């Protein structure tokens, strides 16, 4: 009876731990014989990473924090453990140095099972061996999930920084045009026609920024949206668009022209969003072309679609990069920008039920192509 009383006073606490469930009475008796209770005051280290793995710990009362140095200056907290939870379990099956540090966050009592005695018990208790393997498997899954969450968070922060840089890059050109136009239009000796021209340029750039912001917000939602399409003359759309793009090309001393006849066809499109595609592709060419460079727009039509090609006389695109360009934040050949514009182009063209791609040919610059279905 005394034995039962001693067992009830000491071993019952251990029986509540999942790790020790299912052990035979003699195995519990052996466990009780080598387990000892240790008290740690708040703030005390229970063990430090790099220490020898001396055994297994079970929190009887209190709170324990497990952490590790992930860089020379940064400590990462993995978990916090309360009553009934175990830690230091890897020391049961191996004698490698501790990979983490355990600290008592408040006054804490632990049950401590030394490595040698636990290992002997493991060898003669299949149930305990099974329980330990389950616990280690569970901890490894938790550890993997923790690192996955940390990796996802780091990736999101990286994307956020890249995304901000991309927005700044995309907004820089229209803001520059607005600033210059405001200076010209507000000059004391500015003529009436110059003021009107400056107002129109500012108005167009404000609309362009508004379109860009709308497209970026749509991109961040990462969902396919229904786009309002209207059937209209594709040639008329290109004619109006070329007038606007040529103004910018002339200011950069770059030649922009149509190298084929305009397609006399009708297609269904959203004019302001399709403009965004042309602006992105032409501005990408502006970024890599020196003064005197050329950009050519050509078109071909078959019975189902119209294909638009935008080719520049720049250095071209390496074939190994071409199939990655339409992914978010991929860029090539520019000091600034991230390729977000091409991702938006892809989304817009796909929303129009078309396809966009890039062609690479030796001795030629970049050739961006996209198709739009003809109106039925």
N, C-alpha and C positions, 0 to 999 in steps of 0.2 A: 504493500500500500504506500509505503514511503517512496518507493520507486515511482509509482504512478503519480504521487503528489509532485515529485521533482520533475517528472516528465511533463506534467500539466503546467507547472510553473514556467518551464524553460522551453520545451520542445513545441508546445502548442503554438507559440508565436511563429516558429519556423514552419509548422504545418500549414499556416495560412499563406505561406509563400508558394506560388505555383510551381517554382523550381523543385520543391521537395515533396510535392504531392505524389502519392502512390508508392512511397518507400516502405519497405518492410519494417516491422518494429525493431529488429536488430540493427538495421541500417540507420534508423533514427537514433538509436542508442549510441552508435558509433559517431554520428554527426554531433550529437550533444556532447560527447566526450572531448572532442577537439575544438568545438566552437567556443570562442570567448567574446565577451562584450567589452567594447572600447568606447570611451566618451571623448568627444571633441568639442571644444568651446567654439563659439561663433567666430568665423574668420580663419580657423586653423586648417592647414593643408592635411588631408588624409593621405594622399600620395601625390607625387609630382611626376610629370612626364619625363621619361628617362630613368626613373627609379626601377629597381628590379620588381618584377611581378610576383608579389609575395603571397597573394591569395585572393579570395572572393569576399565581398562585403554585402551585407544586407542592412538596409536602413531600418532600425527599430523605431526610432523617433527622431524628428528633426527634418532638415532639408539639406541636400547635397547638390552642388553644381559641378558639372563635368565640362571642361573646356580644354582648348589646345591652341598653341601658337600656329597660325596659318601663314604668317610672314614674320620677319624679324621684329616687327613692331606691332603686329595686330593679333589679338587673342580672340578666338571665336568660341562662344558658348554653344555647346551642342544640346545639352538638356539639363533639367533639374529634376531630382528624384526625391520622392517623399517616402513615408513609412511603407514597408513591405516591398520596396523595389531593390533590385540588386545592381551592383556595378563592380568593375574589375574582373568580369567573368572570363576574359581571355586568358588571365593568369592561371586558370584552372588547367588549361590544356597546353600551354606553352610557357616558356620561361624567358620570353623576350622582354625588353624594357617597356615600361608603361608608355602608351602613345598619347595619353591625355592626363590632365591634372584634375583631382577631386578636392573640393573645398567645402567645408561645413559652412553653410550660409547662416545658420543659427546653431545654438547648442544642440548637438546631435549624438545619439547613441547608435552604434552599429554592432551587428554580429559579424565577427571575422572568422573565416575558415581558411587556415593556412594551405598553401599550394600542395605540399607533399601529402598531407592527410586527405585532402579532397581528391587528389589524383588516385590514391589507393582505393578510396571509396568508389570512385567512378569505375575502376577496373573490375570491381566485384558487384556493381549494381547496374544492370542493364537499364532499369527504369530511370535512374539518375542520369546516366549517359544520354538517354533519349531526351530527357527534360533539358539538359544542358545544351544539346545540339539544337533543340527547338528554340531555346532562348537566344543562343548566339545567332541563329538564322533570323529571328525576329529583329534583333539589334542591328544586324547588317542591313536588313530591308529599311529600317528606320534611318540608318546612316545614309544609305543610298538616296532615300527620299529627301533627306535634309540637304545633301549635296546637290540634288537635282533642283530643289527650290532655290538654293543659293546660286546655282548656275543660271537658272531662269531669271532671277532677279538681276544678276550681273549683266546678262544679255539684254534685259529690258532697259537697264540704265544706259548701256552702250548704245542701244537703238535710239533711246530718247535723245542722247547727245548728238548722234548722227542725224537724227530727224531734224533737230533744231538747226544744225549746220546747213542742212539741205534747204530748209525754209528760208534761212537768211540768204543763201545763194540765189534762190529763185526770186526773192523779192528785191534783190540788189539792183537789177537792171531797170525795172519800172520805176523804182524810187529815184534812181539817178536821172532818168528821163524827166520825171516830175520836177526834180530840183532844178535841172537846167532850163526846163520850159518856164518855170516860175521866175527864174532870174531874167530870162529874155522878155517874158511878157510883162513883168513889173518894172522893167528899166524905164527911167524917166523919159527917154527919147524914143521908146518903142512905138512903131507905127501901128495903126489900127489893125492892119492885116496880120502883123506879127503877133499882136495880142490875141487875135481870134485864133490864129494857128497854135499858139501856146496853150490856150484854153482847151482846144480840141485834143491836143496831145495829152494834156493832163487828164482830161475826161476819159480818153481811151486807156491810159495806164491805170487809172483808178478802177475802171471796169475789169481790166486784165488782172489786177491784184485781187479783186473780188472773186473772179472766176478761179484764180489759183487757190485762194483760201477755201472756196467751196469744194474744189477737187481734193485738196489735202484732207479736209474733214471727212469727205466721202471715202477717201483711201483709208483713213484710220479706222473707219467703221468696219472695214474688211468684209463688206457684204455686197453682194450683187444687187444693184438697184434697177428699178424700171425707169428707163429714160424716155422722155417724151420726144418722139421722132416725127419730123415733118418731111413730106416728099417735096423735093425742089430740084432745081437745075444745079448739078454739081459744077458746071462750068461757070455759072454766075457766082457761086460761092467762092471759087478759086480766084476769079477776077477781083472781087472785093477784097479778099484776103491778101492777095499779092500787093495791092496798093499800100496796105498797112505795113507789110513785112519789108517792102522795098525801101520805105522811109528809114527803117532801122539799118538795113543793109548799107544804104548810101552813107549813113553817118559813121559806119565802120569801114568804109571803102572796100566793101565786099560786093561782088556782082551776084545778083539773084535773078534768075530768069526761068521761064518755062521752056524746056527743050523739046517739047512735042506739042501737038495741037491739044487744046482743051477738050475734055471728053464731053460730047454733046449727049449726055445721058441724065436721067433722073435717078436719084437714090434717096433713101430715107435717112435723115440724120438730124442731130441736134446741133445747130450752127455754133452756139457759143462753146459747147464742149469739144466739138471737132476742131475749132480754132485752137484750143489748148494743145491738141496733138501737133498741129503744124508749128505753133510757137515753140513747143518743147524741142522738136526735132531740128528746126532751123536755128534756134538759139544754141543748141548743143554744137551745131556746126560753127556758129559764130565763135564759140569758145576755143576751138582748135585751129581756126583759119587765121593766117596772117593777112595783112592788108594786101589787096589784089587777089584774094582767093575767090573761088566761085562756088555757087550752090545752084544746082539745077533740079527742077521739078519736071518729071515726065509721067505720062499716064498711058495705060493700055486697057482696053475693054474687051471682054468676051461676052458670051450670051448670058452669063450669070452675075458677073461682078466687074467692078472697076478697080484697077490696081494703081496706087500712087507710089512713086519712088522719089525719094529725096536724096540726092547724091552730092557730096562735097569733094573738093580737091585737097582735103587734108591728108594726114598720114595713114588713114584707114584704121581698121580694128583687127587685132590679132585673132585668128580663128579660134584659139582656145578660150577667148573671152566672150566671143560673139553669143554663145548659147547661154550666157549668164547675165547679159546686160539688162534684161527685163525683170530681174529679181530686185526686190527692194534694196536700196542702198549700195548697189554695185555700180562702180564708175570706172572709166578707163580714159586715159589721155588728158585729164583735166586736173588742175591743182585744187580746184574747189568743186563742190557739187557731189552728189552721192548716187545719182542714177534713179532717184525717186521719181523724177520727171518721166523717165521711160516706163516705170511701173504704172504711173497714172495713165500714160499713153496706152499701155496694154489693156488696162481696165476699161478705158473709154472705148477703144476699138472693139473689145469683146462685148461691151454693152450695146454696140451697134451691130452685133452678130458678124463681126469681121475678124480678120486675123492680121497680126503685125509680126514682122520678122526683120532680121538684118542680113544683108548679103555681103560677103567678102570676096574680092577678086584681086589677084596680084596686080600691083601697079595702079590701083584705083583707091579712092578715098572710101569713107563710110557710105553705104547704100542702105537706107532704111526704107522698108516697103510695108504697105498695109493695103488690105482689100476691104471693100464695102460691097454688100450685095446690091444689085440693081433693083429699083422699085418694080413691083409686079404690075 
